[in-house]
Amino acid sequence: MAGITLMEVVMKRIYVLALLLVSAAASAEIYKWKDASGNWQYSDQPPPAAVKGKATVVKTKDQPVSAMPGTKVNPVSTATASSAAAETASAPKKVNPQACQEAQIRLRFLQGATQMRMTNEKGVTEFLPAEKKKEEIAAAQKRIEDNCE
């Protein structure tokens, strides 16, 4: 009877390690809640205490680990955006700890996601293009700038 080869031992260990990694990824929870601005937030971290009871756990069983729906972004005209920027620049900065924390969570999620899905106006799920992801990251950074100390 032949003994077990080194290659067989290594392959068994790789197989066990792969099973452990898959089971760890499958047990992760994704939380979903609406922030104070009415925007949907997604995170692998529990939401802030103020909205903890309103958060739901997203069922991710049938979704790839790297794909979660993004938020709908309504286009803003440049005139509206520039007037809002002018008002913000002249007004004193308002620190909002909850909005700050939510923006930081959103930014970490966006930066960590490799591929994101979102639902368009017709209700069809599509992948978020890289350019849109950059826009979402910039918007989250702006919210951090506006709401954090």
C-alpha positions as a printed Julia matrix, in Angstrom:
149×3 Matrix{Float64}:
   0.0    0.0     0.0
   1.46   3.33   -1.05
   1.77   6.13    1.49
   0.17   9.53    1.18
   2.29  11.87   -0.9
   3.2   15.39    0.06
   1.08  16.69   -2.82
  -2.02  14.92   -1.46
  -1.49  16.42    1.98
  -1.07  19.92    0.52
  -4.18  19.54   -1.67
  -6.29  18.39    1.3
  -5.15  21.39    3.34
  -5.96  23.77    0.49
  -9.4   22.2     0.16
 -10.12  22.59    3.88
  -8.87  26.2     3.82
 -11.12  26.97    0.84
 -14.13  25.51    2.66
 -13.4   27.64    5.72
 -13.1   30.8     3.64
 -16.35  30.13    1.8
 -18.25  29.47    5.02
 -16.86  32.66    6.59
 -17.94  34.74    3.6
 -21.39  33.18    3.57
 -22.02  34.11    7.2
 -21.45  37.85    6.68
 -24.5   40.07    7.14
 -25.31  43.17    5.12
 -27.46  45.8     6.83
 -29.83  48.14    4.96
 -31.5   51.28    6.33
 -32.62  54.77    5.33
 -30.52  57.64    6.62
 -31.81  61.02    7.82
 -31.78  62.3     4.22
 -33.97  59.42    3.02
 -31.12  57.66    1.16
 -30.68  53.9     1.41
 -27.48  52.87    3.15
 -25.8   49.45    2.96
 -23.04  48.24    5.24
 -21.46  45.12    6.64
 -21.33  46.97    9.98
 -24.44  47.41   12.16
 -26.07  50.81   11.66
 -25.8   53.67   14.14
 -27.79  53.21   17.34
 -30.37  55.82   16.25
 -31.52  53.68   13.3
 -30.62  50.23   14.58
 -34.26  49.14   15.06
 -35.18  50.32   11.55
 -32.41  48.41    9.77
 -32.98  45.11    7.99
 -30.55  42.37    7.09
 -30.26  41.96    3.31
 -30.59  38.41    2.04
 -27.37  37.8     0.11
 -27.65  34.05   -0.36
 -28.3   34.24   -4.12
 -26.05  37.24   -4.81
 -22.32  37.28   -5.56
 -20.33  38.54   -2.59
 -19.01  41.54   -4.54
 -22.39  42.72   -5.83
 -24.81  44.78   -3.81
 -27.35  47.27   -5.13
 -26.33  50.92   -5.12
 -28.53  53.89   -4.5
 -30.42  55.72   -7.22
 -28.82  59.02   -8.06
 -31.02  61.71   -9.53
 -29.21  63.97  -11.99
 -28.83  67.56  -10.8
 -28.59  70.46  -13.22
 -25.35  72.44  -13.11
 -27.26  75.65  -12.27
 -28.86  74.0    -9.24
 -25.56  72.43   -8.19
 -23.63  75.71   -8.46
 -26.29  77.68   -6.52
 -26.31  75.0    -3.81
 -22.51  75.13   -3.65
 -22.6   78.93   -3.3
 -25.14  78.7    -0.45
 -23.05  76.05    1.29
 -19.88  78.11    0.97
 -21.48  81.17    2.58
 -23.31  79.29    5.35
 -21.48  78.19    8.5
 -20.55  74.51    8.52
 -23.09  72.34   10.35
 -21.64  69.25   11.97
 -24.04  66.3    11.89
 -22.5   63.26   13.64
 -25.11  60.81   12.32
 -24.8   62.0     8.71
 -21.01  61.99    9.14
 -20.98  58.37   10.32
 -23.37  57.27    7.56
 -21.23  58.97    4.9
 -18.09  57.32    6.28
 -19.78  53.89    6.23
 -20.98  54.47    2.66
 -17.49  55.55    1.55
 -15.85  52.46    3.09
 -18.44  50.25    1.39
 -17.91  51.9    -2.0
 -14.14  51.72   -1.75
 -14.23  48.05   -0.72
 -16.74  46.86   -3.33
 -15.25  45.47   -6.52
 -18.47  45.33   -8.49
 -21.79  46.88   -7.56
 -25.31  46.43   -8.84
 -28.08  48.98   -8.87
 -31.7   49.03   -9.96
 -32.49  51.47  -12.77
 -35.71  53.46  -13.27
 -37.36  50.49  -15.03
 -36.63  48.15  -12.12
 -33.92  46.27  -14.02
 -30.78  45.37  -12.1
 -27.58  46.45  -13.82
 -23.93  46.75  -12.86
 -22.75  50.16  -11.74
 -20.19  51.52  -14.24
 -16.78  52.51  -12.88
 -17.47  56.19  -13.63
 -20.69  56.13  -11.59
 -18.84  54.43   -8.74
 -16.3   57.29   -8.8
 -19.18  59.78   -8.67
 -20.71  57.93   -5.69
 -17.32  57.98   -3.91
 -16.95  61.72   -4.59
 -20.47  62.36   -3.26
 -19.73  60.37   -0.09
 -16.48  62.32    0.39
 -18.41  65.57   -0.03
 -20.97  64.46    2.59
 -18.09  63.67    4.96
 -16.6   67.1     4.31
 -19.97  68.79    4.92
 -21.03  66.84    8.01
 -17.83  65.91    9.87
 -15.56  68.09   11.97
